[in-house]
Amino acid sequence: MAFEKLMLIEPLLRAIRGKGYAAPTPIQAQALPPILEGHDLLGCAQTGTGKTAAFALPILQRLHHHVGSHAPQEPHAPRGGGKHYHPRARHERGPVRPIRALILSPTRELAAQIGDSFTNYGRHTGLRHTVIFGGVKQGSQVAALRKGVDILVATPGRLLDLINQGFVKLDQIEIFVLDEADRMLDMGFIHDIRKVVAMVPAERQTLLFSATMPREIRSLADSILRKPVTITIAAQSAAADTVHQVVYRVEQPNKPALLEHLLADPAMSRTIIFARTKRGADRIVRRLNYPNFVAEAIHSDKSQAARLKALHNFKKGMTRVLVASDIAARGLDVDQISHVINYDMPNDAETYVHRIGRTGRAGQQGHAISFCSEEERGSLRDVERMLKRPLEVIVHGFNGGGGSPAPVKKERVPHPLHQGQGQGQGQGQNRGHKNKSGRKPRPEGHPDQKKAAFWKGRPKKKGRRPSGGKDRSTGAGRRRGA
């Protein structure tokens, strides 16, 4: 089926052709017709199936037909300020364009990517959109809202914050989208979602998308959807068909050396490495940057600016390796990811599917490599049970078995201040030994030597002898007062 058969308008078709898309994905082909007809929709589809375009395209088409009637001219301040003009007057009157479509996203990265999709698909429609999320200053986001937007993409926390400040009003929302609903529930956003739902008009079109459909999502869908059209896309089999999956049996201490050995292959042109913890992700980056692999980390402890920069560098090919915690397991939309490496096996099998779904997208061939130690064999069994088939297991030479030889141990280069320590210097001295205080002696010229002189008091003048004991020059004793 071609996009032309879905009754899309010419501005959208022109943007789709510019992106090089020839045919819609299954979720797009099934979701576009009912959304264009105004029905509520409940979609169960994993990331990587094209569901962002499944709701972005019909939203742009529905709002495009009424863009003229909802775009009044922006008021201008009178020259010289005017007698009754106040800088806050425009804010009090509200935005010049009402927000007519709201998309809620669980993470900043996913919100930014949804915003990019609206930019790409809506470039010929004349509609305005903006993205708001926490972790950055709100000044630029507030400025965009004051100019007026038709479509707002937001994370729940920053949205409620700006609503409380009076910068956002949801009383004219026509289409409400809840994306990655199961992830929102996992992150504890259920109360924020219910607050937002209470603020949007009752007469609206609601679209809910979720990768899984547990009982909590069903209950939420029943409370906010009206006679929805239900669409389920089985993406697990598609991921298994397009992603070649292997498991390396390797113990935890040998994982860094095996990782460096695999990354030496130039075929790993764009690789995501998943670690179980944020500290583990930082540790992998430090290890990889030591032998000159260009790698960056992305996780929740990083500032939003650092996360966006790392993601931008990875998309543009300036960074070959991106190390991430599970914050990037869903919603990370980067084209042509060649390999996904599970440095640590995930705690649950569903996370494994989301991780490897970063590669093998849009029908392309991908590769997923998992490192499994003896302690992680239970997690591997859970994954195989969910996939309903065993995975190919490789016993690598880094564990002392067959295959590639064991890695050569790297020698640390001593710091210039510490060179010579541990070797005998002077007459019978060993600079590497500790002194009587239990501390290693400082090298010549170290700043701490000057501090030591200060704490010990003033140095004794030359020529003065102690008040008792032996004469330092001759060694002979003297009586007090002699």
Residue pairs with C-beta under 8 A, 6 or more apart in sequence:
1 23
1 24
1 29
2 22
2 23
3 13
3 16
3 21
3 23
3 24
4 13
6 24
6 28
6 29
6 32
6 33
6 36
7 33
7 36
8 16
8 32
8 57
8 61
9 61
9 64
11 64
11 122
11 124
11 125
12 57
12 60
12 61
12 121
12 122
12 124
12 125
14 124
15 120
15 121
15 122
15 123
15 124
16 57
16 121
18 120
19 120
24 32
24 50
24 53
25 49
25 50
25 53
25 54
25 362
26 49
26 233
27 43
27 45
27 49
27 50
27 51
27 54
27 231
27 233
28 50
28 51
28 53
28 54
28 57
30 231
30 233
31 41
31 43
31 51
31 54
31 55
31 58
31 231
32 54
32 57
32 58
34 41
34 229
35 41
35 54
35 55
35 58
35 59
35 205
35 207
36 58
36 61
36 62
38 62
38 205
39 205
39 227
39 228
39 229
40 205
40 206
40 207
40 225
40 226
40 227
40 228
40 229
41 206
41 207
41 208
41 225
41 228
41 229
41 230
41 231
42 208
42 221
42 225
42 228
42 229
42 230
42 231
43 51
43 54
43 207
43 208
43 209
43 210
43 230
43 231
43 232
43 233
44 209
44 210
44 211
44 212
44 213
44 230
44 231
44 232
44 233
45 51
45 54
45 209
45 211
45 231
45 232
45 233
45 235
46 211
46 233
46 235
46 236
46 239
46 353
46 354
46 357
47 180
47 211
47 330
47 331
47 332
47 333
47 354
47 357
48 235
48 239
48 333
48 357
48 358
48 361
48 362
49 233
49 235
49 238
50 362
51 179
51 209
52 113
52 114
52 117
52 179
52 333
53 117
53 121
54 209
55 103
55 177
55 179
55 207
55 209
56 114
56 117
56 118
56 121
56 122
57 121
59 101
59 151
59 175
59 177
60 118
60 121
60 122
60 125
60 127
60 151
62 174
62 175
63 100
63 101
63 125
63 127
63 150
63 151
63 174
63 175
64 125
64 126
64 127
67 125
67 126
67 127
67 150
70 97
70 98
70 100
70 150
71 96
71 97
71 148
72 96
72 97
73 96
74 96
74 147
74 148
75 90
75 93
75 96
77 85
77 90
78 85
90 146
91 146
91 166
91 167
94 169
95 145
95 146
95 147
95 148
95 149
95 169
96 147
96 148
97 128
97 147
97 148
97 149
97 150
98 148
98 169
98 171
98 172
99 149
99 150
99 151
99 152
99 168
99 169
99 170
99 172
99 173
100 150
100 151
100 172
100 173
100 174
100 175
101 150
101 151
101 152
101 173
101 174
101 175
101 176
101 177
102 151
102 152
102 154
102 170
102 173
102 175
102 176
102 177
102 196
102 200
103 111
103 114
103 151
103 152
103 153
103 154
103 177
103 179
104 154
104 155
104 156
104 159
104 176
104 177
104 178
104 179
104 184
104 193
104 196
105 111
105 114
105 133
105 153
105 154
105 155
105 179
105 180
105 331
106 155
106 156
106 179
106 180
106 183
106 184
106 187
106 189
106 331
107 155
107 180
107 183
107 327
107 330
107 331
108 133
108 134
108 135
108 155
108 304
108 307
109 298
109 307
109 311
109 327
109 328
109 331
109 332
110 179
110 180
110 330
110 331
110 332
111 131
111 132
111 133
111 153
111 154
111 155
112 131
112 133
112 308
112 311
113 331
113 332
113 333
114 131
114 153
114 179
115 129
115 130
115 131
115 153
118 129
118 151
118 153
119 129
122 129
122 151
127 150
127 151
128 147
128 148
128 149
128 150
128 151
129 149
129 150
129 151
129 152
129 153
130 141
130 144
130 145
130 149
130 151
130 152
130 153
131 141
131 153
131 154
132 138
132 141
132 145
132 152
132 153
132 154
132 155
132 158
132 159
132 162
133 154
133 155
133 158
133 304
134 155
134 157
134 158
134 161
134 304
135 303
135 304
135 307
136 304
136 305
138 158
138 161
138 162
141 158
141 162
142 162
142 167
145 152
145 162
145 167
145 168
146 167
152 159
152 168
156 184
156 189
156 192
156 193
156 196
157 192
159 168
159 196
160 192
160 195
160 196
162 168
163 169
163 170
163 199
170 196
170 199
170 200
170 201
171 199
171 201
172 201
173 200
173 201
173 204
174 201
174 204
174 205
175 204
175 205
175 206
175 207
176 197
176 200
176 204
176 205
176 206
176 207
177 206
177 207
177 208
177 209
178 184
178 193
178 206
178 207
178 208
178 209
178 224
179 209
180 209
180 210
180 211
180 330
180 331
181 208
181 209
181 210
181 217
181 220
181 221
182 210
182 211
182 212
182 213
182 214
182 217
183 211
183 330
183 331
184 190
184 193
185 216
185 217
185 220
190 216
190 220
193 220
197 224
206 224
206 225
206 226
206 228
208 217
208 220
208 221
208 224
208 225
208 228
210 217
211 330
211 354
212 350
213 232
221 228
235 357
236 353
236 386
236 387
239 353
239 356
239 357
239 360
240 387
240 389
242 360
242 361
242 363
242 364
242 365
242 366
243 340
243 356
243 357
243 359
243 360
243 365
243 366
243 367
243 368
244 365
244 366
244 367
244 368
245 356
245 368
245 369
245 370
245 391
245 392
246 367
246 368
246 369
246 370
246 391
246 392
246 393
246 394
247 369
247 370
247 371
247 372
247 380
247 391
247 392
247 393
247 394
248 258
248 369
248 370
248 371
248 372
248 393
248 394
248 396
249 372
249 373
249 393
249 394
249 395
249 396
249 399
250 258
250 371
250 372
250 373
250 396
250 398
250 399
251 373
251 374
251 399
252 373
252 375
254 398
254 399
255 343
255 371
255 373
256 284
256 287
257 398
257 406
257 407
258 371
258 396
258 398
259 273
259 284
259 287
259 288
259 341
259 343
259 371
260 287
260 288
260 291
260 293
260 407
261 398
261 404
261 407
262 268
262 341
262 369
263 271
263 288
263 293
263 321
267 338
267 339
268 320
268 338
268 339
269 320
269 336
269 338
270 314
270 317
270 320
270 334
270 336
270 337
270 338
270 339
271 320
271 321
271 322
271 337
271 338
271 339
271 340
271 341
272 321
272 322
272 323
272 324
272 328
272 332
272 334
272 337
272 339
272 340
272 341
272 358
272 359
273 281
273 284
273 295
273 321
273 322
273 323
273 324
273 340
273 341
273 343
274 324
274 325
274 326
274 328
274 329
274 340
274 341
274 342
274 343
274 344
274 346
274 355
275 281
275 283
275 284
275 323
275 324
275 325
275 343
275 344
276 325
276 326
276 344
276 345
276 346
276 347
277 325
277 344
278 299
278 300
278 301
278 325
280 325
280 343
280 344
281 297
281 298
281 299
281 323
281 324
281 325
282 297
284 295
284 297
284 323
284 343
285 295
285 296
285 297
285 323
288 295
288 321
288 323
289 295
290 410
291 410
293 320
293 321
294 318
294 319
294 320
294 321
295 319
295 320
295 321
295 322
295 323
296 310
296 313
296 314
296 319
296 321
296 322
296 323
297 310
297 322
297 323
297 324
298 307
298 310
298 311
298 322
298 323
298 324
298 325
298 327
298 328
299 324
299 325
299 327
300 325
300 327
302 310
310 319
310 322
311 322
311 332
311 334
313 319
314 322
314 334
315 334
315 335
322 328
323 343
324 332
326 346
326 351
326 354
326 355
328 358
329 346
329 351
329 354
329 355
329 358
330 354
332 358
334 358
335 361
336 364
337 358
337 359
337 361
337 366
338 359
338 366
338 367
339 359
339 366
339 367
339 368
339 369
340 355
340 356
340 358
340 359
340 366
340 367
340 368
340 369
341 368
341 369
341 370
341 371
342 352
342 355
342 356
342 368
342 369
342 370
342 371
343 371
344 371
344 376
345 352
345 370
345 371
345 372
345 376
345 379
345 380
345 383
346 352
346 355
346 379
347 379
348 382
349 379
349 382
349 383
349 385
349 386
349 387
350 386
352 370
352 383
352 386
353 386
355 368
356 366
356 368
359 366
359 367
359 368
360 366
360 368
370 380
370 391
372 379
372 380
372 393
380 391
383 391
384 390
384 391
394 403
395 401
395 402
395 403
396 403
396 404
397 403
397 404
397 405
397 406
398 404
398 406
398 407
400 406
414 421
417 443
417 446
418 443
420 431
420 443
421 431
421 432
421 440
421 443
422 430
422 431
422 432
423 430
423 431
423 432
424 430
424 431
425 431
431 441
432 440
433 440
434 440
435 441
442 448
442 449
453 459
465 471
465 472
465 473
466 472
467 480
468 480
469 477
470 476
470 477
471 477
471 478
